[in-house]
Amino acid sequence: MSSELCLNCGEMVPAGNDRCENCGSAVARPRSGASTAPGIHPLAPVVFVVAALAIGALVTLTLSLALGIPAGLFGGGIGVWMLERGRRVL
C-alpha cells in the first residue's frame, strides 16, 4: 500500500489514514473485493441464448410458435437481468 494524493490540498496522505493530516479532508479509497466493473457480465450473451432457447422451446411445445418466440426473447432478457442483479447484490 502506498500513499495517495489528497484531492483537496494536494498533500500526500499515508496509506493507513482515512483523512488528510493537512486539511482533514476524507480520502476516498476503492473497496476491495467489490465487483463494480462497468458494463455487463461477460457471460451475458450466453445466458441470454440459453434462457431464450429453453423458454422459447418450452412455450412453443406447450402453446404455439407465435407465443414461443416472444416468450423466449422475454426469458432471455430475464436471464440476463438475474445475472446482473446477482452480481450487483453480492
N, C-alpha and C positions, 0 to 999 in steps of 0.2 A: 504494500500500500504506500502511496506517495502523497505528498501534499498537493492541494488544489488551489487555484487562484480564486480569491473572493470576487464575486461579480459586482459587489457594491463599492469596495475601496481599492481593489487591485492587489492587496497583500496576500502572501501565501498562507494558507490555513493547513496546519498539520493534519494528517490522516485521522487521528483519533478524536479530533474536535468536531463538534456539530455546529459551532458558532465561531465567527471570526474574532480573534483576540483584539483586533484594532477597532472595528466598528460595531461588533456584536451582531452582525447580520447572520441569519441562518444559512447554512450551506446545504444545498440540495444534493444528496447523493443517490445514485440509482440503486434500487433494491436488487439484491442478488437473488437469483432463482425465479424471478418473476418472468413469465412468458408473455411479454408485451411486445413481441416483434410485430412490426407493421405488416399489413396485408393479410391475406387469408392463408390458412394452413396448406402446406404443400400437397397433402393428400386430398384436398377438397374436390378436385375433378374426379378422382377415383371413387370417392364416397358418393358423389352425385350420380355417376353412371351406374354403380352397383345398386343404389337405392332406387333409382328411376327404373331400371330394368326389373328389379324384383317386384316393386309395387305395380308397375305397369303390366307385367305379365300376370300377376295375381288378379288384378281388376279385369284384364282382358279375358281371362279364362272364366271368371265368375259372371261378369256382366256383358261387356261388349268392347270392341276395339275403339269405338267412339268415346268411351269413357276411360279406357285404359291409357291412352296417350296423355291426356291432361293430368290424370291421376299420377302417372309415372313422373311427369315433369314436376308436379307439386311435391311428390315424395322425395325426389332428388333434392329439391330445394330445402325441404325439411331436414333431410340427412345432413346437408352442409351446415344448416343453421345449428343443428345439435352438436356437430363437431366444433364449430366456432364457439358456441356457448359454453361447452365443456372446457375448452381451452382457456377461456377468459375467467370462468368461475374458479378454476383451480389456480 
